Each structure stands twice: as structure tokens, then as C-alpha cells.
């Protein structure tokens, strides 16, 4: 029995580069985006994520010898934005202030010479899709809307075109936190409901983890790592990814010996810790690991569970964060290590630790994330 043919990606970047003068904003990136997935491009300011989106939209073209952008299997380097089967939601929404909500949503349809008999029904369905009652909002002007409502109108204006691919450039950045969290879930639900491919640019790690099927993490114009939210959070390839996605503690050492399927790593200032066997680890090699604060615990130095790594230090600070308590332990030769403990109620079950206590930070060897050299 032959295997089913693999579906053609809807988007392909093949060795794509884009320069602005001497600055290489995008540097030889290659990845595919699958049909119907919610794909996020994540990174700090200046990493090249918005330029990547603009290359896909057709607002920028790759360098002359800068690879190919392909949509639905076709190279589109020289195609104009309106020749691509895409729609885009901008960060500032870009609504026409002199047009009503209905006219803003219908604008793209009118430009495409859609029959007038179709336009009203499609505008109504698009507004209902983003939970704006057409009877209430169709006649309003953008200046009469809240930030969240303007964001929904911009989304409806893109969805009404029934694009194969929807591009979103940090569209939730200007709305308050509570509404932003609601809209994250709504966007993910729309993606699943419509089957439209969403390509989403953001600098917000939590946003990307919440909504995405896969994430491309960008750093200085390159893709530092591509994977599912769980792969990127639980198995970061580099210190940059481990630092940018959530919080991490970093420890350095040199592989000393292999025992029982694990490596014993000698720390520069003395002592050891153990890490799982890994293809990148060999005898006498420098090793750098990351450990998430929530995968660590604080123990008394004489009560460390068998088989766990442990470093002894002094509790410098305890930070109350509501759901969690961050215990900062200063370890000689390492510096501050952050441990995230579940808050079980400080008024009825307070932490047993206080500033100045001697304590050990402990974690399991399998919770070590072994990092590649950058």
C-alpha cells in the first residue's frame, strides 16, 4: 500500500534574503507553512519578522539573488500584493476614518469588482464572524468604536475577501490585556473554523505559545528555531531561544564522564551536575544547559532527593507574583538562580523560606535543556 502524497505547503521561503543598504534584515531563511495552520513568526524588535511578513505580502521583494518566496507552489517574487491570494491585518488597523464600518469591510470587494448583489451578504457574514452585530455596527464610523472593535473591523475587512492566507502584523498590540487574551482565543477559533492559513507576527511569547500550531523564532534576520510551542519551550536549541521564550536559568560545565545513560558535568567552580545522554555531548566538551524555574525546587541542603542535581546558596529575595512565588537563590560561582514555586496561599500556608536562609536549588537531570553553541 503506497503512502498518501504529502500535501503541498501553501507558503515556502527558500533561501530568502532581504537587504536594506548594508543591513541584512532577512538572511537566507528557509521554511514551509502548511495549509490551515496557525503559524507565528516570533522575535524581538529588529529581528526581521515584519520584513519576512512583508516579503510574503509582496510589499517587499527579495534581493536579486535572494532566494524564492512561493505561494501555493508558485514563485511570487515579482508579483504585486493584489496578485497574491492573501489579505493582511495591520498593527494600526489602517481603517478609513471617513467610511462607515460596512464600507470599510466592503472596500476590498468593491476594488475587486464583486457584484453588488453579493457584497451586502458577505459584509454581514464577515461582521458576524468577528462578533460585531451588523445591525448595530454597520453604520458606525471608526471614531465611534473602541480599540477592540476597530481591531475586529480590520479583521472582518480581511476575512471578507476569503483569502487562502491571512497575514496578521501584531494586530493585538494596541488593546488592553483582558481583551487581548479573549481575542487570542477567538483568532485561534476562527483559524480552525475557516481552515484559512494564518501567518501571525508578534514579539509576545505568551501570545505565540497560546495560539500557534508552529512558531518560527527569529534572531538577527535568521530563524533560530522552528517547531511546535511545546518543542520550542521544552527543548530550546540555543540560549537565545531559551531566554526569549519564558525564563531560564543557565549553567555551564565540561563533560567529565558517562555513567548510567547520563553525563556527569564538572562545574568550573567545583562540584558536578548530571545531564541526559545527548548526541551533541562528548568527553571533555563544554556543556551549557538551561533549566526552567518551574522545573526546579528549593530544598534544605541535607534533604536533597536522591538522583537530583543540587546547588547550595543563600536566598536573596522572594517575589510574590500571585499564581507563583519566585525564590531567588544566589549560588557562589553561578549567580542568581530563580525557582518558581506554586503559590498555595500565603495567608494560610506561607512559604517556609525567608531571605538569608541557606538553601539548595534542586532539579532532575532529565529537566536539563542542553543548548547548542550560537
Legacy VTK file of the C-alpha trace (Angstrom):
# vtk DataFile Version 3.0
C-alpha trace
ASCII
DATASET POLYDATA
POINTS 374 float
0.000 0.000 0.000
1.542 3.326 -1.055
1.630 6.264 1.349
-0.608 9.244 0.616
1.279 12.078 -1.121
2.439 14.809 1.203
0.330 17.969 0.946
1.942 20.894 -0.861
2.837 23.719 1.573
0.853 26.899 0.957
3.895 29.076 1.724
7.567 28.334 1.089
10.589 30.504 1.847
13.584 29.048 0.005
16.892 30.706 0.932
15.255 34.151 1.100
17.323 37.254 1.902
16.410 40.938 2.014
18.868 43.801 2.473
18.355 47.497 3.095
21.668 49.047 2.101
24.348 47.377 4.217
21.821 45.908 6.640
20.619 42.356 6.016
17.127 42.380 7.533
16.400 38.790 6.452
19.330 36.416 5.996
18.877 33.182 4.000
15.703 31.894 5.660
14.006 28.661 4.581
10.778 27.184 5.956
7.343 25.962 4.860
3.876 26.832 6.159
1.179 24.175 5.906
-2.379 24.626 4.743
-4.753 25.690 7.510
-2.173 26.051 10.271
-1.727 28.950 12.655
1.913 29.859 12.091
3.606 32.548 14.187
6.817 34.451 13.456
8.192 35.485 16.834
11.151 37.596 17.861
12.389 40.839 19.409
12.314 44.226 17.666
14.647 44.366 14.673
14.901 40.583 14.221
13.368 40.608 10.713
9.902 39.216 11.457
7.872 42.073 9.932
10.174 42.198 6.887
9.514 38.455 6.447
5.762 39.101 6.514
6.118 41.980 4.035
8.083 39.701 1.688
5.180 37.269 1.821
2.621 40.031 1.275
4.511 41.497 -1.692
5.285 44.866 -0.080
8.991 43.976 -0.292
10.884 41.858 -2.836
13.820 39.557 -2.025
17.338 40.605 -3.032
18.234 39.909 -6.674
19.926 36.627 -5.747
17.958 36.298 -2.507
16.005 33.084 -2.962
12.325 32.482 -3.692
9.001 33.151 -1.983
6.398 30.627 -3.149
2.626 30.723 -2.647
0.593 27.617 -3.433
3.615 26.218 -5.276
4.162 29.306 -7.460
7.154 31.663 -7.183
5.755 35.138 -6.467
8.921 37.256 -6.118
7.760 39.650 -8.836
4.003 39.508 -8.191
2.268 42.557 -6.733
0.305 42.282 -3.465
-3.090 42.275 -5.209
-1.970 39.368 -7.417
-1.459 37.115 -4.386
-4.301 35.207 -2.672
-3.714 36.921 0.645
-5.213 39.526 2.973
-3.481 41.444 5.736
-4.420 42.917 9.109
-2.042 45.737 10.059
-0.838 46.724 13.511
-2.546 50.136 13.300
-5.690 48.629 11.644
-5.493 51.204 8.759
-9.255 51.830 8.704
-10.611 54.643 6.533
-11.867 57.243 9.065
-14.397 58.763 6.586
-16.097 55.437 5.760
-18.642 53.521 7.828
-17.849 50.090 9.233
-19.782 48.440 6.403
-17.957 50.472 3.726
-14.586 49.708 5.340
-15.355 45.982 5.231
-16.714 46.110 1.677
-13.853 48.229 0.299
-11.737 45.300 -0.897
-14.754 43.636 -2.519
-15.587 46.851 -4.378
-11.979 47.125 -5.596
-12.229 43.583 -6.939
-15.439 44.449 -8.821
-17.527 41.980 -6.802
-21.201 42.084 -7.888
-23.159 44.474 -5.651
-25.762 41.774 -5.032
-23.083 39.709 -3.207
-21.409 42.456 -1.210
-24.032 43.126 1.475
-24.390 39.457 2.420
-20.642 38.885 2.560
-20.089 42.006 4.699
-22.804 40.869 7.098
-21.296 37.381 7.427
-17.809 38.821 7.992
-19.033 41.108 10.792
-20.914 38.230 12.422
-17.728 36.137 12.196
-15.880 38.642 14.397
-18.851 39.064 16.752
-19.953 42.523 15.629
-23.740 42.745 15.167
-24.251 44.189 11.643
-27.477 45.921 12.704
-25.616 47.771 15.456
-22.208 48.441 13.876
-22.622 48.658 10.074
-23.432 52.377 10.093
-20.899 53.478 12.703
-17.739 55.394 11.893
-14.293 54.159 13.098
-14.066 57.106 15.509
-17.145 55.774 17.325
-15.514 52.409 18.051
-13.322 51.141 20.870
-9.848 49.780 20.124
-11.120 46.208 20.295
-13.997 46.969 17.935
-11.658 48.635 15.412
-9.460 45.551 15.568
-12.473 43.351 14.760
-13.452 45.569 11.822
-9.917 45.279 10.409
-10.154 41.508 10.789
-13.592 41.406 9.107
-12.243 43.535 6.234
-9.551 40.906 5.624
-11.783 37.845 6.097
-14.493 39.135 3.739
-12.043 38.587 0.851
-11.967 34.852 1.668
-8.164 34.712 1.347
-6.190 31.482 1.175
-3.687 33.068 3.584
-4.333 35.720 6.234
-1.346 37.785 7.401
-1.521 39.494 10.799
1.136 42.010 11.854
0.966 42.364 15.674
-2.785 43.151 15.465
-3.436 42.890 19.224
-0.680 45.219 20.401
-2.912 48.266 20.915
-5.668 46.706 23.030
-5.810 46.027 26.770
-4.597 42.787 28.319
-8.002 41.235 29.117
-9.379 41.837 25.621
-6.097 40.724 24.081
-6.387 37.332 25.792
-10.001 36.979 24.605
-9.034 37.887 21.038
-6.185 35.348 21.061
-8.698 32.559 21.671
-11.116 33.990 19.093
-8.421 34.185 16.416
-7.425 30.572 17.053
-11.090 29.506 16.892
-11.539 31.392 13.593
-8.458 29.713 12.150
-9.896 26.291 12.993
-13.414 27.191 11.859
-12.438 28.649 8.475
-9.473 26.439 7.616
-7.641 29.576 6.454
-3.863 29.652 6.905
-2.948 32.333 9.476
0.564 33.813 9.488
0.962 35.888 12.638
3.828 38.217 13.583
4.359 39.031 17.264
7.031 39.842 19.841
4.800 38.463 22.632
5.969 34.984 23.639
2.798 34.118 25.560
0.666 35.132 22.576
2.621 32.851 20.233
2.511 29.919 22.657
-1.251 30.347 23.170
-2.344 30.438 19.527
0.227 28.744 17.313
0.432 25.316 15.744
4.082 26.093 14.975
6.421 29.005 15.693
9.471 30.345 13.864
11.670 32.176 16.387
13.788 34.804 14.612
17.054 36.398 15.730
19.109 38.909 13.687
17.422 38.026 10.401
17.649 34.250 10.764
15.314 31.515 12.009
16.833 30.435 15.323
14.344 27.594 15.799
11.168 26.260 14.193
8.755 23.945 15.970
5.587 23.489 17.973
5.100 25.594 21.127
5.989 22.563 23.276
9.148 21.812 21.262
10.377 25.386 21.486
9.582 25.864 25.167
10.673 22.435 26.422
13.601 21.844 24.074
15.155 25.177 23.007
18.120 24.807 20.675
20.076 27.865 21.825
20.447 30.164 24.813
18.738 32.930 22.824
15.583 30.827 22.360
15.628 29.628 25.985
15.992 33.227 27.183
13.447 34.752 24.809
10.697 32.150 25.325
9.909 32.285 29.029
12.526 32.368 31.785
15.537 30.089 32.156
18.483 29.504 34.463
21.795 28.747 32.726
24.624 26.507 33.980
27.996 25.783 32.375
30.415 22.916 32.772
32.556 20.326 30.998
31.506 16.738 30.243
33.582 14.573 32.595
32.326 11.003 32.300
29.353 8.972 31.127
27.553 6.769 33.609
24.184 5.010 33.579
22.961 6.707 30.410
23.850 10.163 31.729
26.805 12.534 31.582
28.436 13.867 34.724
29.339 17.504 34.055
32.043 19.227 36.148
31.291 22.829 37.125
34.055 25.466 36.755
33.971 26.370 40.462
33.803 22.784 41.701
31.002 20.260 42.054
29.060 18.437 39.354
25.621 18.043 37.855
24.176 15.324 35.620
22.534 15.688 32.209
20.818 13.122 29.962
22.827 11.447 27.204
22.690 13.651 24.109
24.225 13.375 20.590
25.939 16.755 20.983
27.751 15.799 24.226
31.171 14.096 24.143
34.088 13.641 26.530
35.763 16.898 27.715
33.307 19.032 25.749
31.960 22.303 27.162
28.291 21.956 28.039
25.710 24.683 28.592
22.256 23.846 29.918
19.054 25.746 30.630
16.561 24.807 33.340
13.109 26.400 33.592
12.352 27.944 37.031
9.128 25.908 37.368
11.085 22.653 36.933
13.222 23.405 39.992
12.566 23.182 43.718
14.066 24.662 46.889
15.326 22.132 49.418
17.249 22.051 52.677
20.896 21.233 51.836
20.728 17.992 53.855
17.370 16.883 52.363
18.047 16.742 48.633
16.085 13.890 46.977
18.280 11.064 45.594
19.216 11.429 41.929
18.578 15.180 41.721
21.079 17.868 40.821
21.553 20.485 43.534
23.425 23.749 44.091
23.630 25.397 47.504
23.310 29.139 48.021
21.636 31.922 50.009
18.058 33.104 49.424
18.394 36.697 48.242
14.745 37.536 47.594
11.209 36.134 47.479
8.862 37.716 44.946
5.084 37.386 45.170
3.526 37.027 41.691
0.038 35.776 42.540
-0.089 32.332 40.936
3.572 31.674 41.701
6.298 32.714 44.137
9.773 33.347 42.701
12.556 32.423 45.102
15.911 33.961 44.077
18.884 31.959 45.349
22.414 33.344 44.974
24.771 30.431 44.250
28.553 31.018 44.579
30.259 30.851 41.183
26.920 30.889 39.344
24.973 33.953 40.464
21.231 34.253 40.914
19.037 31.217 40.232
15.256 31.691 40.007
12.896 28.977 41.272
9.149 29.284 40.596
7.033 27.704 43.320
3.260 27.273 43.185
1.507 29.726 45.486
-0.626 27.648 47.846
-1.897 30.704 49.732
0.479 32.898 51.698
-2.157 33.853 54.267
-2.973 30.250 55.234
0.065 28.263 54.042
3.063 30.637 53.769
6.422 29.609 52.363
8.805 28.147 54.899
11.707 30.091 53.397
12.870 33.625 54.131
15.603 35.955 52.913
19.064 34.989 54.175
18.304 31.266 54.558
20.810 28.737 53.246
19.030 26.589 50.656
19.670 24.252 47.735
18.089 24.597 44.306
17.366 21.097 43.009
16.180 19.659 39.706
16.026 16.344 37.860
18.723 15.544 35.253
16.027 14.978 32.590
14.873 18.589 33.054
18.195 19.912 31.725
17.829 21.507 28.291
21.167 21.011 26.506
21.932 24.012 24.318
23.801 24.326 21.032
26.583 26.843 20.530
25.301 30.103 18.995
LINES 1 375
374 0 1 2 3 4 5 6 7 8 9 10 11 12 13 14 15 16 17 18 19 20 21 22 23 24 25 26 27 28 29 30 31 32 33 34 35 36 37 38 39 40 41 42 43 44 45 46 47 48 49 50 51 52 53 54 55 56 57 58 59 60 61 62 63 64 65 66 67 68 69 70 71 72 73 74 75 76 77 78 79 80 81 82 83 84 85 86 87 88 89 90 91 92 93 94 95 96 97 98 99 100 101 102 103 104 105 106 107 108 109 110 111 112 113 114 115 116 117 118 119 120 121 122 123 124 125 126 127 128 129 130 131 132 133 134 135 136 137 138 139 140 141 142 143 144 145 146 147 148 149 150 151 152 153 154 155 156 157 158 159 160 161 162 163 164 165 166 167 168 169 170 171 172 173 174 175 176 177 178 179 180 181 182 183 184 185 186 187 188 189 190 191 192 193 194 195 196 197 198 199 200 201 202 203 204 205 206 207 208 209 210 211 212 213 214 215 216 217 218 219 220 221 222 223 224 225 226 227 228 229 230 231 232 233 234 235 236 237 238 239 240 241 242 243 244 245 246 247 248 249 250 251 252 253 254 255 256 257 258 259 260 261 262 263 264 265 266 267 268 269 270 271 272 273 274 275 276 277 278 279 280 281 282 283 284 285 286 287 288 289 290 291 292 293 294 295 296 297 298 299 300 301 302 303 304 305 306 307 308 309 310 311 312 313 314 315 316 317 318 319 320 321 322 323 324 325 326 327 328 329 330 331 332 333 334 335 336 337 338 339 340 341 342 343 344 345 346 347 348 349 350 351 352 353 354 355 356 357 358 359 360 361 362 363 364 365 366 367 368 369 370 371 372 373
